[in-house]
Amino acid sequence: MISNETCFVIDNEAEFDVPAREALLDRAMGVDRRRKSSEKLRRGRLPSPGLAFVARNGAAQVIGSVRLWDAAAGDKALLLLGPLAVNATAEGRGIGSALMQHAIAQAKDSGHGAIILVGDAPYYERFGFSAEKTCGLMMPGPVERHRLLGLELVENHLEDASGLLVASGRQAMKGGLLRAARRMAQVA
């Protein structure tokens, strides 16, 4: 998806985007972002296949990011959205909205039933999210109930959803990081 009016492109996240994405998230959300309940579900996991996106400016720099993660509550497969972040210098240009619309459309096209997130209802309501159908769900840590929002991509998917949200996606491979650390230790 390309937007000529505001000079940004939404693209699939690539491995080389990771350092820029992490720096963006630290700037946008602070280093305490890793303590959030949603992070407990994401830690050690990979995003759902094909559902990690970045926004790039005209110089191909990462200026926005959103990812969707596989999760479940009981026997209900769900996606957890987050974090959504846009570089402060690019705010107000519709990048966050474009990332959300793209992520929702791709999740629906991939056959997923619902998306859950923890966020500000006034922002996410415009995309169809509400706390109405998440009252039976619990996060693995403290969360303000009114901030646990859901969007059904398939009608009634959240109708009887209940229980603790757990990660159900692919685990990140630690072997590559361990090998890199060992090489660095040998050089030192």
MOCOR-V68159 format. One record per run of one state. SS is the DSSP state (~ for helix, > for strand, _ for the rest). FROM is the first residue (numbers start at 1). LEN is the number of residues. If there is no record, write none. Layout:
# MOCOR-V68159
ss: <SS | SS>
from: <FROM | FROM>
len: <LEN | LEN>
This chain:
# MOCOR-V68159
ss: <_ | > | _ | > | _ | ~ | _ | ~ | _ | ~ | _ | > | _ | > | _ | > | _ | > | _ | > | _ | ~ | _ | ~ | _ | > | _ | ~ | _ | > | _ | > | _ | ~ | > | _ | > | _ | > | _ | ~ | _>
from: <1 | 2 | 4 | 8 | 13 | 15 | 30 | 31 | 36 | 37 | 43 | 45 | 46 | 52 | 58 | 62 | 74 | 76 | 82 | 85 | 87 | 88 | 91 | 95 | 110 | 114 | 119 | 121 | 128 | 130 | 131 | 137 | 139 | 145 | 148 | 153 | 163 | 168 | 171 | 172 | 175 | 188>
len: <1 | 2 | 4 | 5 | 2 | 15 | 1 | 5 | 1 | 6 | 2 | 1 | 6 | 6 | 4 | 12 | 2 | 6 | 3 | 2 | 1 | 3 | 4 | 15 | 4 | 5 | 2 | 7 | 2 | 1 | 6 | 2 | 6 | 3 | 5 | 10 | 5 | 3 | 1 | 3 | 13 | 1>
